[in-house]
Amino acid sequence: MSNLIAIAYPDVETATRVRDRLLDMQREKLITLADAAVAEKKPDGKIKLHQLRSTVGGGAAAGSLWGGLIGLLFLAPLLGMAVGAAAGAAGGAATDIGVDDSFMRDLGQRMQPGSATLFLLVVQSTPDKVIAEVAPYGGEIIQTSLSAEAEASLRESVEAARSAAATR
C-alpha cells in the first residue's frame, strides 16, 4: 500500500530539486515511488501541476495505432490514424493516474502565491537515508496518509535530520 505525503516548499525550484533527488534515490533503490508531482501556485492564484507521467502521449500513440488498423478496414488508414490519435490524446488527458489532480489543486489553493507543494506516493523506503538526504532542503509536511503515530515519528525524524545538517 502506498502512503501519500505532501510537503510545502517556498518555491517551485526547491520542490522540483527535492523531487529530482528522490528520483535519483529511487534509482539507488532507497525509495520506491508510485508517483511524484509538484503543484505550483502562480502569482495570479492558478495552480500548475508538474507531473512525472503524461498520459496524453501514450493515449495518442495507442489511438493512432488502433485508428490506423481500423482505417485499413475502410481503406483510409491515414484518416483513421489521425482520428485515432486525437481520440487517444483526449482519452489520455482525461485519465488520472497517481496522486489525484483535483486533490492536488484543492490543497494548492491553500498555498501562498509563488510557493509549491511536493506530492509523493511512497510505496517503500529506507526512511533514515531518505530523510537525511531531503531534510536540508527544508519544507513543511502538510498532509500524510500515515497513522498519527507514524506521522509524528516522521516529523520528529525530519527535525532531527535538519538539526544534524545545521550543525555540520
Buried (B, 14 or more C-beta within 10 A) or exposed (E): EBBBBBBBBBEBEBBBBBBEBBBEBBEEEBBEBBBBBBBBBEEEEEBEBBBEEEBBEBBBBBBBBBBBEBBEEEEBBEEBBBBBBBBBBBBBEEEEEBBEBEBBBEBBEEBEEEBBBBBBBBEEBEBEEBBBBBBBBBBEBEBBBBEEEEBEEBBEBBEEBBEEEEEE
